[in-house]
């Protein structure tokens, strides 16, 4: 297994771990991939040599308008590298600059505004020259109704700004996703710019409790299948997909027809992200991948779910997450309060009869997975008072002491350490 300094991603930096005497660490990282020497040049090359489509310059000819989707602040997508080259290519092909828009695919997250929006876009030229808007999933008038999916009857309503554009492009980051298999591509459309009813339907227990709705799996995954059906209902759409390494540097970029170009990026990254291990561990130490994914406790739950395949039943999962922005939405806080009040089994029973999930309660539902398997302990400097109680997990103030207590409880000195949290998927392969 790849060895190196044992430091967990935390906030904008790292936390060093001092292991107790006698502990045997296994450090689990993605396989190293060569960085692309010139990210902008790689983007331009991808736009000129797409997957299953014409080059962007040809796609843009004769179009009257264009809309580019970008992920919100919870994803470290290198928008600064590709937005201006994409826009300049479109303008060179005849689309007017004032007919090009950038739409932040917030899903049901809060909007990104002010300095945060400037950080997200990463290029002042873009903000000065094109319309940049946030998606608001609760705004009824801002959506176009496509009816129901045929397979699972999900109501499909999508943001009008994107639907009405003559040329539609989604952009994103391809990384493991603990429900949808992989992020990026079709996921930037739904839930990214979908109406709250669409999002709440395929985040209901009918989907979330499906054993195939797990990270790194697209085959039979009900969320992925619904997302593909939604894309086909929408019609012609393209995507630019990025893959980053542990230092957030670009290692792959694909452009083209949305489903094919996303699959090409998944094929590139899957072999190096899913790490086989010959044993399970009584102690697993992980992170929430640092900033921006560890801004809230809501996002932290992803890091709790990803390593479960290598945690022994009854073992201890220790996670470090800064939670610099605190807990998460008011709706998520309410769901966590119900979990703490009712306990895992009774909380789940309240979900299974619903066709529409309450906003953000699906993240609490995902927290049930590690709670069913073992003990969950959280190190954070961003939560205080009642917020710490509402996590529903054990709070710790010292990582090294927590590791020592866990190894003593289990009598097992082996410790799995995953510095990059949910961006790495360990799997048990005996």
VONUMAR-727210 format. One record per residue (C-alpha): x, y, z; residue number from 1. Coordinates in Angstrom, 3 decimals, decimal comma. Example, Ala and Ser with C-alpha at 12.3 -4.5 7.8 and 13.67 -1.06 7.14 Angstrom:
BEGIN
xx yy zz seq
12,300 -4,500 7,800 1 .
13,670 -1,060 7,140 2 .
//
This chain:
BEGIN
xx yy zz seq
0,000 0,000 0,000 1 .
1,215 3,525 -0,792 2 .
2,981 4,925 2,272 3 .
3,861 8,506 3,183 4 .
3,469 11,110 5,915 5 .
0,272 10,428 7,865 6 .
-1,667 13,670 7,594 7 .
-5,420 13,956 7,071 8 .
-6,954 16,537 4,734 9 .
-8,626 19,120 6,991 10 .
-9,971 22,516 6,014 11 .
-7,469 24,237 3,765 12 .
-4,594 22,256 5,283 13 .
-3,868 19,005 7,076 14 .
-3,959 17,385 10,506 15 .
-0,946 15,296 11,493 16 .
-1,692 11,985 13,211 17 .
0,543 10,525 15,892 18 .
-0,180 6,813 16,174 19 .
-0,010 4,964 19,502 20 .
2,922 2,626 20,035 21 .
2,306 -0,765 18,469 22 .
-0,266 0,448 15,957 23 .
0,182 -0,873 12,414 24 .
-0,973 1,717 9,880 25 .
-2,173 1,018 6,352 26 .
-2,343 4,330 4,480 27 .
-4,844 4,177 1,627 28 .
-4,458 6,645 -1,234 29 .
-5,457 6,823 -4,868 30 .
-2,811 5,621 -7,256 31 .
-0,756 8,571 -8,429 32 .
-1,656 9,933 -11,835 33 .
0,514 12,231 -13,960 34 .
-0,548 15,870 -13,739 35 .
-1,445 17,636 -16,954 36 .
1,393 20,113 -17,513 37 .
-0,844 22,820 -18,983 38 .
-4,459 22,625 -17,824 39 .
-5,784 25,280 -20,199 40 .
-4,083 23,622 -23,171 41 .
-5,612 20,278 -22,128 42 .
-9,074 21,871 -22,004 43 .
-8,679 23,378 -25,468 44 .
-7,514 20,011 -26,805 45 .
-10,580 18,299 -25,293 46 .
-12,902 20,897 -26,871 47 .
-11,280 20,230 -30,251 48 .
-11,251 16,416 -29,924 49 .
-14,498 15,463 -28,174 50 .
-16,081 12,140 -27,259 51 .
-19,043 11,168 -29,474 52 .
-19,746 14,687 -30,718 53 .
-18,478 17,447 -32,984 54 .
-15,849 19,878 -31,633 55 .
-17,276 22,751 -29,603 56 .
-16,428 25,253 -32,349 57 .
-18,662 23,301 -34,751 58 .
-21,411 22,685 -32,173 59 .
-21,666 26,424 -31,536 60 .
-22,144 27,421 -35,198 61 .
-25,660 28,635 -35,920 62 .
-26,695 28,674 -32,262 63 .
-28,429 31,715 -30,855 64 .
-27,678 31,117 -27,138 65 .
-25,739 28,884 -24,747 66 .
-25,869 27,934 -21,075 67 .
-22,984 26,355 -19,146 68 .
-23,683 24,588 -15,858 69 .
-21,046 24,680 -13,115 70 .
-21,061 22,873 -9,764 71 .
-21,556 24,851 -6,567 72 .
-18,896 25,681 -3,980 73 .
-18,974 22,175 -2,423 74 .
-16,990 20,804 -5,387 75 .
-13,398 21,919 -6,126 76 .
-13,982 22,064 -9,895 77 .
-11,275 24,063 -11,757 78 .
-13,776 26,417 -13,436 79 .
-10,994 29,005 -13,891 80 .
-9,351 26,688 -16,441 81 .
-12,225 26,051 -18,800 82 .
-14,972 28,676 -18,628 83 .
-13,206 31,398 -20,613 84 .
-11,869 29,036 -23,336 85 .
-15,370 27,594 -23,757 86 .
-16,996 31,022 -23,936 87 .
-14,379 32,410 -26,336 88 .
-14,807 29,365 -28,595 89 .
-18,570 29,936 -28,692 90 .
-18,169 33,641 -29,481 91 .
-15,683 32,861 -32,271 92 .
-18,332 30,556 -33,754 93 .
-20,974 33,296 -33,779 94 .
-22,841 33,220 -30,448 95 .
-23,222 36,701 -28,990 96 .
-21,475 37,203 -25,639 97 .
-24,667 38,530 -24,050 98 .
-26,495 35,351 -25,112 99 .
-24,166 33,099 -23,074 100 .
-24,988 32,323 -19,428 101 .
-23,363 30,359 -16,602 102 .
-25,742 28,645 -14,179 103 .
-24,571 27,408 -10,761 104 .
-26,041 23,922 -10,244 105 .
-26,906 24,281 -6,581 106 .
-29,462 21,483 -6,375 107 .
-31,058 22,177 -3,004 108 .
-27,914 23,756 -1,549 109 .
-27,828 27,479 -0,778 110 .
-26,809 29,948 -3,521 111 .
-23,183 31,050 -3,981 112 .
-22,992 34,836 -3,894 113 .
-20,508 37,707 -3,646 114 .
-16,908 36,784 -2,902 115 .
-17,857 33,105 -2,812 116 .
-19,233 33,311 -6,352 117 .
-16,039 35,040 -7,490 118 .
-13,988 32,223 -5,885 119 .
-16,206 29,601 -7,510 120 .
-16,020 31,048 -11,036 121 .
-12,314 31,739 -10,602 122 .
-12,053 34,233 -13,487 123 .
-13,091 37,913 -13,200 124 .
-13,412 38,115 -17,004 125 .
-16,268 35,603 -16,928 126 .
-18,153 37,480 -14,210 127 .
-17,734 40,748 -16,093 128 .
-18,784 39,473 -19,516 129 .
-21,543 36,879 -19,146 130 .
-24,628 36,374 -17,001 131 .
-23,864 34,182 -13,966 132 .
-26,919 32,954 -12,036 133 .
-27,686 30,496 -9,229 134 .
-30,283 27,752 -9,598 135 .
-33,164 27,983 -7,114 136 .
-34,919 24,617 -6,797 137 .
-37,895 26,076 -4,901 138 .
-38,743 28,705 -7,547 139 .
-41,735 27,186 -9,354 140 .
-41,706 29,670 -12,243 141 .
-38,038 29,015 -12,992 142 .
-38,631 25,422 -14,172 143 .
-39,933 23,595 -17,248 144 .
-42,130 20,538 -16,625 145 .
-41,184 17,448 -18,671 146 .
-43,698 15,114 -17,054 147 .
-42,748 11,778 -15,439 148 .
-39,944 9,326 -16,155 149 .
-41,299 6,092 -17,603 150 .
-39,329 3,708 -15,404 151 .
-39,907 5,020 -11,863 152 .
-42,337 7,911 -12,453 153 .
-40,065 10,651 -11,135 154 .
-41,537 14,119 -11,817 155 .
-39,032 15,967 -14,036 156 .
-38,787 19,758 -13,841 157 .
-35,571 21,504 -14,893 158 .
-34,260 25,064 -14,775 159 .
-35,709 27,143 -17,611 160 .
-32,451 29,054 -18,253 161 .
-30,717 25,783 -19,139 162 .
-33,661 24,166 -20,947 163 .
-34,267 27,169 -23,203 164 .
-30,616 27,568 -24,236 165 .
-29,805 26,617 -27,819 166 .
-26,523 24,973 -26,740 167 .
-26,447 23,234 -23,343 168 .
-23,257 22,168 -21,582 169 .
-22,817 20,671 -18,101 170 .
-19,403 20,820 -16,429 171 .
-18,177 19,080 -13,323 172 .
-15,839 16,853 -11,388 173 .
-15,849 13,069 -11,697 174 .
-15,272 11,530 -8,271 175 .
-16,890 8,727 -6,253 176 .
-20,383 9,611 -5,070 177 .
-21,883 7,693 -2,169 178 .
-25,365 7,422 -3,745 179 .
-25,106 8,030 -7,492 180 .
-21,926 6,010 -8,080 181 .
-19,936 8,861 -9,629 182 .
-20,414 12,609 -9,624 183 .
-20,274 14,826 -12,698 184 .
-21,976 14,550 -16,092 185 .
-25,681 13,822 -15,785 186 .
-25,650 14,546 -12,026 187 .
-24,975 18,245 -12,674 188 .
-28,387 18,380 -14,385 189 .
-30,328 16,282 -11,885 190 .
-30,173 17,126 -9,045 191 .
-27,983 20,111 -10,051 192 .
-30,618 22,242 -11,828 193 .
-33,740 20,220 -10,995 194 .
-36,890 21,291 -9,158 195 .
-37,194 20,304 -5,500 196 .
-39,862 17,673 -6,272 197 .
-37,540 15,953 -8,734 198 .
-34,693 15,961 -6,226 199 .
-36,846 14,822 -3,313 200 .
-38,312 11,944 -5,340 201 .
-35,051 10,240 -6,206 202 .
-33,667 10,939 -2,765 203 .
-36,558 9,060 -1,166 204 .
-36,040 5,807 0,728 205 .
-37,233 3,817 -2,309 206 .
-33,987 4,859 -4,022 207 .
-31,672 5,408 -1,073 208 .
-32,142 1,988 0,501 209 .
-31,435 0,209 -2,793 210 .
-28,233 -1,845 -2,312 211 .
-26,988 -0,741 -5,752 212 .
-27,156 2,990 -4,874 213 .
-23,543 3,055 -3,704 214 .
-20,255 4,671 -4,631 215 .
-18,434 3,625 -7,813 216 .
-21,407 1,642 -9,114 217 .
-23,439 2,694 -12,135 218 .
-24,828 -0,723 -13,138 219 .
-28,375 -1,049 -11,838 220 .
-27,974 2,057 -9,689 221 .
-31,505 3,542 -9,593 222 .
-30,289 7,126 -9,163 223 .
-27,959 6,852 -12,157 224 .
-30,683 5,239 -14,270 225 .
-33,148 8,023 -13,456 226 .
-30,510 10,643 -14,221 227 .
-29,870 9,089 -17,631 228 .
-33,603 9,019 -18,364 229 .
-33,891 12,691 -17,387 230 .
-30,999 13,592 -19,715 231 .
-32,697 11,762 -22,588 232 .
-35,959 13,598 -21,885 233 .
-34,068 16,900 -22,059 234 .
-32,497 16,096 -25,413 235 .
-29,243 17,367 -26,895 236 .
-26,722 18,188 -24,169 237 .
-22,936 18,064 -23,812 238 .
-20,529 17,917 -20,894 239 .
-17,003 18,796 -19,871 240 .
-15,704 16,493 -17,133 241 .
-12,601 16,937 -14,997 242 .
-10,592 14,581 -12,781 243 .
-8,272 15,953 -10,078 244 .
-5,481 14,442 -8,002 245 .
-4,962 14,772 -4,240 246 .
-3,388 18,223 -4,689 247 .
-6,460 19,346 -6,697 248 .
-4,419 19,461 -9,914 249 .
-5,959 18,418 -13,231 250 .
-5,125 14,897 -14,438 251 .
-7,903 14,345 -16,999 252 .
-10,450 16,376 -18,942 253 .
-13,052 15,082 -21,389 254 .
-15,627 16,901 -23,505 255 .
-18,453 15,634 -25,675 256 .
-21,919 14,096 -25,630 257 .
-22,891 14,079 -21,959 258 .
-23,288 10,341 -21,322 259 .
-20,315 9,185 -23,420 260 .
-17,905 11,878 -22,195 261 .
-18,836 11,199 -18,566 262 .
-18,281 7,469 -19,039 263 .
-14,855 8,182 -20,574 264 .
-13,850 10,118 -17,449 265 .
-15,258 7,380 -15,178 266 .
-13,257 4,771 -17,097 267 .
-10,119 6,862 -16,630 268 .
-10,425 7,340 -12,878 269 .
-12,208 4,230 -11,605 270 .
-9,215 1,891 -11,593 271 .
-7,079 4,266 -9,532 272 .
-9,819 5,372 -7,114 273 .
-11,197 2,004 -5,999 274 .
-8,459 0,420 -3,879 275 .
-8,652 -3,337 -3,108 276 .
-7,579 -4,523 0,347 277 .
-7,164 -8,052 1,624 278 .
-8,393 -7,305 5,152 279 .
-10,964 -5,405 7,141 280 .
-10,094 -3,132 10,062 281 .
-11,458 -2,538 13,541 282 .
-10,195 1,043 13,355 283 .
-10,651 3,226 10,257 284 .
-9,464 6,839 10,300 285 .
-10,631 9,114 7,512 286 .
-11,433 12,714 6,602 287 .
-14,081 14,688 4,752 288 .
-11,452 15,483 2,079 289 .
-10,742 18,974 3,390 290 .
-12,048 22,226 1,892 291 .
-14,552 22,685 0,329 292 .
-16,204 19,345 1,104 293 .
-15,707 19,668 4,869 294 .
-17,417 23,072 5,145 295 .
-20,489 21,505 6,813 296 .
-21,485 18,471 8,831 297 .
-24,013 17,702 6,080 298 .
-21,192 17,040 3,599 299 .
-19,140 15,186 6,258 300 .
-21,487 12,194 6,139 301 .
-20,093 11,282 2,696 302 .
-16,763 10,510 4,334 303 .
-18,482 8,256 6,869 304 .
-20,140 6,100 4,229 305 .
-17,340 5,624 1,686 306 .
-14,969 3,351 3,719 307 .
-17,600 1,026 5,203 308 .
-16,576 -1,950 3,051 309 .
-13,337 -2,296 5,056 310 .
-14,747 -1,607 8,543 311 .
-15,269 -4,708 10,670 312 .
-18,724 -5,003 12,251 313 .
-18,552 -3,352 15,653 314 .
-15,417 -1,442 14,680 315 .
-14,736 2,269 15,069 316 .
-14,849 4,816 12,259 317 .
-12,994 8,023 13,169 318 .
-13,508 11,026 10,888 319 .
-11,977 14,493 10,935 320 .
-13,950 17,355 9,365 321 .
-13,486 21,055 10,013 322 .
-17,172 22,025 9,488 323 .
-15,981 25,610 9,052 324 .
-19,458 26,712 7,988 325 .
-21,210 24,788 10,741 326 .
-23,977 22,216 10,547 327 .
-25,844 22,626 7,277 328 .
-29,384 23,628 6,331 329 .
-32,258 24,116 8,765 330 .
-33,990 21,109 7,170 331 .
-30,946 18,907 7,741 332 .
-30,782 20,043 11,373 333 .
-34,444 19,025 11,815 334 .
-33,755 15,592 10,323 335 .
-30,783 15,075 12,649 336 .
-32,901 16,118 15,634 337 .
-35,457 13,448 14,675 338 .
-32,684 10,863 14,365 339 .
-31,342 11,698 17,823 340 .
-34,848 11,659 19,321 341 .
-36,164 8,500 17,630 342 .
-33,028 6,410 17,166 343 .
-31,953 4,834 13,842 344 .
-34,666 2,167 13,444 345 .
-37,648 4,383 14,233 346 .
-36,202 7,223 12,145 347 .
-35,883 4,927 9,110 348 .
-39,458 3,720 9,612 349 .
-40,672 7,323 9,184 350 .
-38,983 7,497 5,777 351 .
-39,987 4,315 4,005 352 .
-43,626 5,280 3,375 353 .
-42,786 8,637 1,767 354 .
-42,723 9,153 -1,991 355 .
-41,177 12,599 -1,482 356 .
-38,267 12,878 0,932 357 .
-38,120 15,930 3,159 358 .
-35,342 18,257 2,033 359 .
-31,892 17,067 3,152 360 .
-33,186 14,190 5,311 361 .
-31,580 11,794 2,804 362 .
-28,179 12,717 4,222 363 .
-29,341 11,701 7,686 364 .
-30,609 8,473 6,145 365 .
-27,128 7,812 4,756 366 .
-25,659 8,321 8,243 367 .
-27,640 5,259 9,335 368 .
-25,259 3,064 7,298 369 .
-22,143 3,620 9,454 370 .
-24,253 3,702 12,620 371 .
-25,636 0,243 11,803 372 .
-22,159 -1,177 11,298 373 .
-20,143 0,210 14,177 374 .
-19,136 3,199 16,271 375 .
-18,689 6,632 14,639 376 .
-16,432 9,286 16,180 377 .
-16,010 12,852 14,905 378 .
-13,162 15,320 15,379 379 .
-14,135 18,872 14,455 380 .
-13,282 22,420 15,436 381 .
-16,300 23,953 13,695 382 .
-19,231 22,645 15,743 383 .
-20,186 23,765 19,248 384 .
-22,957 23,220 21,784 385 .
-26,213 21,766 20,470 386 .
-24,724 21,153 17,015 387 .
-22,344 18,589 18,485 388 .
-25,237 16,704 20,114 389 .
-27,295 16,736 16,921 390 .
-24,610 14,900 14,966 391 .
-25,786 11,744 16,696 392 .
-22,200 10,433 16,811 393 .
-19,458 10,399 19,439 394 .
-17,438 13,624 19,647 395 .
-13,675 13,421 20,218 396 .
-11,116 16,135 20,948 397 .
-7,917 14,225 20,216 398 .
-7,384 11,945 17,216 399 .
-4,375 10,107 18,627 400 .
-6,179 9,279 21,884 401 .
-9,233 8,091 19,947 402 .
-7,090 5,762 17,849 403 .
-5,404 4,394 20,971 404 .
-8,743 3,736 22,681 405 .
-10,130 2,046 19,564 406 .
-7,180 -0,309 19,149 407 .
-7,324 -1,124 22,879 408 .
-11,069 -1,874 22,707 409 .
-10,692 -4,175 19,736 410 .
-7,335 -5,692 20,605 411 .
-6,491 -5,141 16,936 412 .
-3,400 -2,996 16,197 413 .
-4,173 -2,580 12,477 414 .
-5,388 0,911 11,566 415 .
-6,615 1,984 8,120 416 .
-5,932 5,655 7,363 417 .
-7,569 7,408 4,398 418 .
-6,136 10,947 4,165 419 .
-8,349 12,097 1,284 420 .
-11,607 10,767 2,679 421 .
-14,464 10,103 0,235 422 .
-12,323 10,769 -2,853 423 .
-10,792 7,310 -2,262 424 .
-12,905 4,135 -2,145 425 .
-11,347 1,191 -0,291 426 .
-12,993 -2,133 -0,934 427 .
-12,577 -5,517 0,713 428 .
-11,205 -8,069 -1,757 429 .
-10,249 -11,224 0,121 430 .
//
